[in-house]
Amino acid sequence: MAKGDMIRNIFRVRGFLKSVSIALKGILYLFLYHRNMRLIFIIGIISFLSGLLWFKLAGIELIALCITITLVFMAEIFNTAIELLMDILTKEYHTKIKLVKDIAAGVVILAILNSIAVGYVLFVRKLFK
């Protein structure tokens, strides 16, 4: 392979844009067909805007808030992906598949509990200062 071909392969934009398009379609699917994702999105946007405009959070506080919101998004995305994958395997009840789904849902609960703790530190304590 010539040096020029190798460099073109490394910096292929079209492949990257196609990957981004596929990922965005997956996220759009979640918004259209999964109520929990819409709810998480709305709460995340309200939290971010409240932190930015009403509470006037400092830069590091906004970073912590954004990471927390993203963590909840990611947990719900993985939970949904795992549930869809398990549903492909079988529609019949299976104890281990139920356990896998329960564990995936547990990840979402952990992320939400973390977000409550971060929300308390960032918002509630500022309300009562």
ROZANU-75361 format. One record per residue (C-alpha): residue number from 1; x, y, z; residue in one letter. Coordinates in nm, 4 decimals, always signed. Example, Ala and Ser with C-alpha at 12.3 -4.5 7.8 and 13.67 -1.06 7.14 Angstrom:
<nodes>
<node><n>1</n><x>+1.2300</x><y>-0.4500</y><z>+0.7800</z><res>A</res></node>
<node><n>2</n><x>+1.3670</x><y>-0.1060</y><z>+0.7140</z><res>S</res></node>
</nodes>
This chain:
<nodes>
<node><n>1</n><x>+0.0000</x><y>+0.0000</y><z>+0.0000</z><res>M</res></node>
<node><n>2</n><x>+0.1360</x><y>+0.3398</y><z>-0.0995</z><res>A</res></node>
<node><n>3</n><x>+0.1927</x><y>+0.6034</y><z>+0.1649</z><res>K</res></node>
<node><n>4</n><x>-0.0784</x><y>+0.8313</y><z>+0.0183</z><res>G</res></node>
<node><n>5</n><x>-0.3365</x><y>+0.5484</y><z>+0.0195</z><res>D</res></node>
<node><n>6</n><x>-0.2546</x><y>+0.4666</y><z>+0.3793</z><res>M</res></node>
<node><n>7</n><x>-0.3062</x><y>+0.8273</y><z>+0.4886</z><res>I</res></node>
<node><n>8</n><x>-0.6376</x><y>+0.8485</y><z>+0.2982</z><res>R</res></node>
<node><n>9</n><x>-0.7575</x><y>+0.5295</y><z>+0.4698</z><res>N</res></node>
<node><n>10</n><x>-0.6649</x><y>+0.6645</y><z>+0.8123</z><res>I</res></node>
<node><n>11</n><x>-0.8557</x><y>+0.9900</y><z>+0.7590</z><res>F</res></node>
<node><n>12</n><x>-1.1622</x><y>+0.8592</y><z>+0.5760</z><res>R</res></node>
<node><n>13</n><x>-1.4401</x><y>+1.1039</y><z>+0.6543</z><res>V</res></node>
<node><n>14</n><x>-1.7157</x><y>+0.9214</y><z>+0.4722</z><res>R</res></node>
<node><n>15</n><x>-1.6876</x><y>+0.6119</y><z>+0.6933</z><res>G</res></node>
<node><n>16</n><x>-1.6919</x><y>+0.8279</y><z>+1.0035</z><res>F</res></node>
<node><n>17</n><x>-1.9975</x><y>+1.0232</y><z>+0.8870</z><res>L</res></node>
<node><n>18</n><x>-2.1797</x><y>+0.6986</y><z>+0.8105</z><res>K</res></node>
<node><n>19</n><x>-2.1007</x><y>+0.5730</y><z>+1.1627</z><res>S</res></node>
<node><n>20</n><x>-2.2330</x><y>+0.8967</y><z>+1.3127</z><res>V</res></node>
<node><n>21</n><x>-2.5483</x><y>+0.8685</y><z>+1.1014</z><res>S</res></node>
<node><n>22</n><x>-2.6096</x><y>+0.5112</y><z>+1.2214</z><res>I</res></node>
<node><n>23</n><x>-2.5571</x><y>+0.6134</y><z>+1.5848</z><res>A</res></node>
<node><n>24</n><x>-2.7969</x><y>+0.9069</y><z>+1.5500</z><res>L</res></node>
<node><n>25</n><x>-3.0603</x><y>+0.6756</y><z>+1.4003</z><res>K</res></node>
<node><n>26</n><x>-3.0249</x><y>+0.4523</y><z>+1.7064</z><res>G</res></node>
<node><n>27</n><x>-3.0726</x><y>+0.7452</y><z>+1.9423</z><res>I</res></node>
<node><n>28</n><x>-3.3705</x><y>+0.8682</y><z>+1.7363</z><res>L</res></node>
<node><n>29</n><x>-3.5250</x><y>+0.5215</y><z>+1.7665</z><res>Y</res></node>
<node><n>30</n><x>-3.4935</x><y>+0.5439</y><z>+2.1458</z><res>L</res></node>
<node><n>31</n><x>-3.6656</x><y>+0.8836</y><z>+2.1539</z><res>F</res></node>
<node><n>32</n><x>-3.9472</x><y>+0.7728</y><z>+1.9252</z><res>L</res></node>
<node><n>33</n><x>-4.0268</x><y>+0.4371</y><z>+2.0821</z><res>Y</res></node>
<node><n>34</n><x>-3.9107</x><y>+0.4463</y><z>+2.4450</z><res>H</res></node>
<node><n>35</n><x>-4.0923</x><y>+0.6673</y><z>+2.6927</z><res>R</res></node>
<node><n>36</n><x>-3.8182</x><y>+0.6397</y><z>+2.9555</z><res>N</res></node>
<node><n>37</n><x>-3.5618</x><y>+0.7883</y><z>+2.7179</z><res>M</res></node>
<node><n>38</n><x>-3.7861</x><y>+1.0863</y><z>+2.6456</z><res>R</res></node>
<node><n>39</n><x>-3.8408</x><y>+1.1361</y><z>+3.0177</z><res>L</res></node>
<node><n>40</n><x>-3.4674</x><y>+1.1133</y><z>+3.0936</z><res>I</res></node>
<node><n>41</n><x>-3.3964</x><y>+1.3599</y><z>+2.8118</z><res>F</res></node>
<node><n>42</n><x>-3.6523</x><y>+1.6143</y><z>+2.9371</z><res>I</res></node>
<node><n>43</n><x>-3.5289</x><y>+1.5890</y><z>+3.2969</z><res>I</res></node>
<node><n>44</n><x>-3.1688</x><y>+1.6189</y><z>+3.1773</z><res>G</res></node>
<node><n>45</n><x>-3.2410</x><y>+1.9322</y><z>+2.9735</z><res>I</res></node>
<node><n>46</n><x>-3.4383</x><y>+2.0903</y><z>+3.2603</z><res>I</res></node>
<node><n>47</n><x>-3.1565</x><y>+2.0092</y><z>+3.5029</z><res>S</res></node>
<node><n>48</n><x>-2.8893</x><y>+2.1525</y><z>+3.2753</z><res>F</res></node>
<node><n>49</n><x>-3.0829</x><y>+2.4708</y><z>+3.2010</z><res>L</res></node>
<node><n>50</n><x>-3.1671</x><y>+2.5152</y><z>+3.5701</z><res>S</res></node>
<node><n>51</n><x>-2.8034</x><y>+2.4773</y><z>+3.6638</z><res>G</res></node>
<node><n>52</n><x>-2.6922</x><y>+2.7163</y><z>+3.3949</z><res>L</res></node>
<node><n>53</n><x>-2.9580</x><y>+2.9880</y><z>+3.4149</z><res>L</res></node>
<node><n>54</n><x>-3.1198</x><y>+2.9725</y><z>+3.7581</z><res>W</res></node>
<node><n>55</n><x>-2.8556</x><y>+2.8325</y><z>+3.9937</z><res>F</res></node>
<node><n>56</n><x>-2.5623</x><y>+2.9860</y><z>+3.8024</z><res>K</res></node>
<node><n>57</n><x>-2.3431</x><y>+2.6814</y><z>+3.8626</z><res>L</res></node>
<node><n>58</n><x>-1.9672</x><y>+2.7207</y><z>+3.8323</z><res>A</res></node>
<node><n>59</n><x>-1.7816</x><y>+2.5537</y><z>+3.5467</z><res>G</res></node>
<node><n>60</n><x>-1.6775</x><y>+2.2439</y><z>+3.7409</z><res>I</res></node>
<node><n>61</n><x>-2.0317</x><y>+2.2063</y><z>+3.8761</z><res>E</res></node>
<node><n>62</n><x>-2.1725</x><y>+2.2187</y><z>+3.5222</z><res>L</res></node>
<node><n>63</n><x>-1.9191</x><y>+1.9575</y><z>+3.4152</z><res>I</res></node>
<node><n>64</n><x>-2.0274</x><y>+1.7297</y><z>+3.7020</z><res>A</res></node>
<node><n>65</n><x>-2.3907</x><y>+1.7848</y><z>+3.6038</z><res>L</res></node>
<node><n>66</n><x>-2.3261</x><y>+1.7070</y><z>+3.2354</z><res>C</res></node>
<node><n>67</n><x>-2.1327</x><y>+1.3904</y><z>+3.3224</z><res>I</res></node>
<node><n>68</n><x>-2.4144</x><y>+1.2812</y><z>+3.5513</z><res>T</res></node>
<node><n>69</n><x>-2.6815</x><y>+1.3438</y><z>+3.2858</z><res>I</res></node>
<node><n>70</n><x>-2.4733</x><y>+1.1555</y><z>+3.0285</z><res>T</res></node>
<node><n>71</n><x>-2.4248</x><y>+0.8650</y><z>+3.2699</z><res>L</res></node>
<node><n>72</n><x>-2.8023</x><y>+0.8253</y><z>+3.3086</z><res>V</res></node>
<node><n>73</n><x>-2.8472</x><y>+0.8448</y><z>+2.9285</z><res>F</res></node>
<node><n>74</n><x>-2.5809</x><y>+0.5793</y><z>+2.8755</z><res>M</res></node>
<node><n>75</n><x>-2.7266</x><y>+0.3486</y><z>+3.1390</z><res>A</res></node>
<node><n>76</n><x>-3.0716</x><y>+0.3679</y><z>+2.9787</z><res>E</res></node>
<node><n>77</n><x>-2.9280</x><y>+0.3148</y><z>+2.6307</z><res>I</res></node>
<node><n>78</n><x>-2.7376</x><y>+0.0033</y><z>+2.7417</z><res>F</res></node>
<node><n>79</n><x>-3.0408</x><y>-0.1231</y><z>+2.9330</z><res>N</res></node>
<node><n>80</n><x>-3.2606</x><y>-0.0897</y><z>+2.6249</z><res>T</res></node>
<node><n>81</n><x>-3.0007</x><y>-0.2526</y><z>+2.4004</z><res>A</res></node>
<node><n>82</n><x>-2.9658</x><y>-0.5484</y><z>+2.6360</z><res>I</res></node>
<node><n>83</n><x>-3.3440</x><y>-0.5879</y><z>+2.6650</z><res>E</res></node>
<node><n>84</n><x>-3.3826</x><y>-0.5847</y><z>+2.2853</z><res>L</res></node>
<node><n>85</n><x>-3.1024</x><y>-0.8382</y><z>+2.2463</z><res>L</res></node>
<node><n>86</n><x>-3.2556</x><y>-1.0697</y><z>+2.5054</z><res>M</res></node>
<node><n>87</n><x>-3.5953</x><y>-1.0420</y><z>+2.3333</z><res>D</res></node>
<node><n>88</n><x>-3.4328</x><y>-1.1547</y><z>+2.0076</z><res>I</res></node>
<node><n>89</n><x>-3.3014</x><y>-1.4678</y><z>+2.1783</z><res>L</res></node>
<node><n>90</n><x>-3.6409</x><y>-1.5834</y><z>+2.3025</z><res>T</res></node>
<node><n>91</n><x>-3.9870</x><y>-1.4564</y><z>+2.3871</z><res>K</res></node>
<node><n>92</n><x>-4.0346</x><y>-1.7389</y><z>+2.6364</z><res>E</res></node>
<node><n>93</n><x>-3.9687</x><y>-1.6837</y><z>+3.0039</z><res>Y</res></node>
<node><n>94</n><x>-3.6203</x><y>-1.7834</y><z>+3.1053</z><res>H</res></node>
<node><n>95</n><x>-3.4754</x><y>-1.7251</y><z>+3.4526</z><res>T</res></node>
<node><n>96</n><x>-3.1307</x><y>-1.6211</y><z>+3.3308</z><res>K</res></node>
<node><n>97</n><x>-3.2690</x><y>-1.3820</y><z>+3.0685</z><res>I</res></node>
<node><n>98</n><x>-3.4864</x><y>-1.2230</y><z>+3.3375</z><res>K</res></node>
<node><n>99</n><x>-3.1769</x><y>-1.1931</y><z>+3.5563</z><res>L</res></node>
<node><n>100</n><x>-2.9785</x><y>-1.0260</y><z>+3.2748</z><res>V</res></node>
<node><n>101</n><x>-3.2624</x><y>-0.7772</y><z>+3.2197</z><res>K</res></node>
<node><n>102</n><x>-3.2904</x><y>-0.7107</y><z>+3.5947</z><res>D</res></node>
<node><n>103</n><x>-2.9166</x><y>-0.6464</y><z>+3.6204</z><res>I</res></node>
<node><n>104</n><x>-2.9307</x><y>-0.4055</y><z>+3.3242</z><res>A</res></node>
<node><n>105</n><x>-3.2199</x><y>-0.2221</y><z>+3.4918</z><res>A</res></node>
<node><n>106</n><x>-3.0142</x><y>-0.2130</y><z>+3.8113</z><res>G</res></node>
<node><n>107</n><x>-2.7455</x><y>-0.0160</y><z>+3.6283</z><res>V</res></node>
<node><n>108</n><x>-3.0073</x><y>+0.2473</y><z>+3.5427</z><res>V</res></node>
<node><n>109</n><x>-3.1180</x><y>+0.2645</y><z>+3.9066</z><res>I</res></node>
<node><n>110</n><x>-2.7554</x><y>+0.3156</y><z>+4.0186</z><res>L</res></node>
<node><n>111</n><x>-2.7102</x><y>+0.5963</y><z>+3.7669</z><res>A</res></node>
<node><n>112</n><x>-3.0343</x><y>+0.7591</y><z>+3.8840</z><res>I</res></node>
<node><n>113</n><x>-2.9330</x><y>+0.7318</y><z>+4.2512</z><res>L</res></node>
<node><n>114</n><x>-2.6018</x><y>+0.8940</y><z>+4.1599</z><res>N</res></node>
<node><n>115</n><x>-2.7877</x><y>+1.1725</y><z>+3.9796</z><res>S</res></node>
<node><n>116</n><x>-3.0039</x><y>+1.2323</y><z>+4.2863</z><res>I</res></node>
<node><n>117</n><x>-2.6922</x><y>+1.2653</y><z>+4.5021</z><res>A</res></node>
<node><n>118</n><x>-2.5281</x><y>+1.5037</y><z>+4.2552</z><res>V</res></node>
<node><n>119</n><x>-2.8540</x><y>+1.6989</y><z>+4.2258</z><res>G</res></node>
<node><n>120</n><x>-2.8683</x><y>+1.7313</y><z>+4.6032</z><res>Y</res></node>
<node><n>121</n><x>-2.5133</x><y>+1.8644</y><z>+4.6208</z><res>V</res></node>
<node><n>122</n><x>-2.5579</x><y>+2.1043</y><z>+4.3299</z><res>L</res></node>
<node><n>123</n><x>-2.9175</x><y>+2.2221</y><z>+4.3730</z><res>F</res></node>
<node><n>124</n><x>-3.0782</x><y>+2.1522</y><z>+4.7107</z><res>V</res></node>
<node><n>125</n><x>-2.7891</x><y>+2.2804</y><z>+4.9188</z><res>R</res></node>
<node><n>126</n><x>-2.7882</x><y>+2.6052</y><z>+4.7158</z><res>K</res></node>
<node><n>127</n><x>-3.1614</x><y>+2.6543</y><z>+4.7791</z><res>L</res></node>
<node><n>128</n><x>-3.1116</x><y>+2.6633</y><z>+5.1559</z><res>F</res></node>
<node><n>129</n><x>-2.7954</x><y>+2.8766</y><z>+5.1753</z><res>K</res></node>
</nodes>
